[in-house]
Amino acid sequence: MNKEVLKTEGDVNLSKERGQWQQENILDAETLQVLKDDERLFVHQAMSTPCLDVLSTCSDATIENLEGKEYLDFHGNNVHQIGFSNPFVVDQVKKQLDELSFSTRRYTNRTAVNFAGNLTALLPNGLDRVLFAPGGTSVVSMALKLARVVTGKHKVVSYWDSFHGASLDAISAGGEAVFRQHMGPMMPGAIRIPPPMSSGGFFEDEMKSADYLEYVIEKEGEIGAFIAETVRNTDVQIPSKNYWKRIREICTKHDVLLILDEIPIALGRTGKMFAFENFDIEPDILCLGKGLGGGIIPFAAMVCREEHNIAQDISLGHFTHEKSPVGCAAAQAVIDYIDSNNLLQKVNDDAVFMATALEALKRKYPLISEVRGLGLLWGVELRYPETNKAAYTEAEKIMYSCLSQGLSFKVSQGHVLQLSPALTIQRNDLQKAINILDKALRTL
């Protein structure tokens, strides 16, 4: 498989650029030993082991390595909506650990029940049934199962290049080649369509992607669900409000459940508590995770409609930590912190700053073909102005230059710089990140 496909998500952890950066930047003997031990002990996989550096602490918008070097973390695996090691979340988790650390199956607990009620109270009327799980992949799995139960149809449609988790059923529904290669037969009934793209997509008009969904539903038959990220997190693809309204109409018309995967982008990332609120639509099933556990506890949730509560004789999830009191305490703390600190307004204010600053860089550097963003989720797409081809090499060089200067972020699709800092980040640190990115572009 060619290198461009392998770069669909994140930096390539075995690239020449990675090795060169480590030789120039990782000099501490203890760090080198830990990296060596990590490489020896963990199963190697793309985008993971071998690792880049060794962390010692994390706080708010920053991570720090063993040598004491700080990085502004604009990646955070999307768990850092309210910052790393948030003291309020830590305190609430500690309190819960002192009271009830685990809830044995067959029993419930007040923390789980209270959080379920508070979560559904934030959502539109009708989305009032929940299931919890230890992670987002498991929530997607439950959503796919529930869709089969509700509709009696086993087929699901998703986008090419989408990501919905790393388990076999989730990669079957997803469309990223780096997760599916060498896996053999996938889960039957998974159908992919071209996504709506602002540039470089199969369709020049995003509405043709919607039309194609209806075409596939009508021609294929037996389709029970359409699963998609409301805003594609990896390279920050943002469909229009008209597009999503059309998708909602199509799903309703054909009795197809609309499953919105907001695992990486909910909880304020787009300036709204939930991303679908930006588009005036409602899902049939909503998947939440990552930041829901405050970057401390692995925790995720599936929310569905009352009329979908028809699987009493089926184990949709049945996870050991299904009603984790500690997970629910962390999640409640996240929502409380966002509300009490007026974080949504801050994010929308920061969005104006980021749009202005990144557009200024776009005017300055022709290599930047497009800037896309909502809230504190931004994508800087790099293409050669002469050919409009993706600038893979330059994207990786820029990333490592920024890492040397103390800014960490993800490269998506091989040529999109994805910037998603903690929502608690201070304005001076946003400006610092812009300055680092400016210098990296200037030194190309």
C-alpha angles and dihedrals in degrees: 000000000000124000095247092061092047088056094060092112127028130332119315106255094206098047126128089242091055092052093047093049092051092050090053099039110028105070104137112109094218092051092049091050094050091048090049092049091046091052090049097048107037127070107253118241139161116282092009132055121049087058132212104226142339120259125211105175141005130198134171106314098351142075124198130207130217091269091057096254113146125216125195098230111221090165110048093160083267094282097107104080091132095029133264120300091004104197094218093054092044090052094049092048091050091051091050092049089056092052109034120351098177138018114213116224115269088037131084132200137214094245093058094043093048093048092048090054094046093048095051090046088065092056133073117280110278098035092096109125122085143185122191128212139174094255148006096259090059091050091053089050090053091048092053091049093048091050089057091050095047098044102028087227124113103198123100131189124213139159128271110253092022122138123211103157141307105263119105095258092045094050088047089058092040126073109215112122095208089066097042103043116114091005096113121209113015129210107296120247099039112135125182130204132188111273125233104264131185091214138003093021132138092248122049089204116053091212089066087064088057091047089051090054090057091045091054093046092052096043100038102043126193093064111149104172146023114205123194143145108254087224115014104243102199101062097008102246109180117192119204126260089248090055094054093045088054091049090050090051092050094050092048093047094052099037092247117149114236108221113191115199107207095157094127101027110042127093098061103316092123095038093267127081087243123024095226088066087073090064104041094240136116128218126223090221125020124200119204132176146114102065090033089084093051093244087289110076123039100238137151140169140209117206122193141164127281092245089059092064092104104111099091093135095044129076103226093173114342091176123178090239094038095132098024108178090201093050091047091048090053092047093049089050091053093053093043091050093050091051100043093047096046087234096164092062090048091052092051091049090049090050090063090052093048093048092052095045096045094045087053089055090048091055090048099048120043089199088075104083098175143003118207131178155138125198107327097338112099137168125198108196118205122206133156105257092216096055105012088231119145113270099225098159095048092048092057093045090051092049094053092044089054091047089055088054094047104265121119124191141144128263110215129195084005095278109047119091104215114205118191114152127179109287088233093062116132121241093243089058091050088053090047090054091050090051092051092049090048091053092048091052091046093054095053 
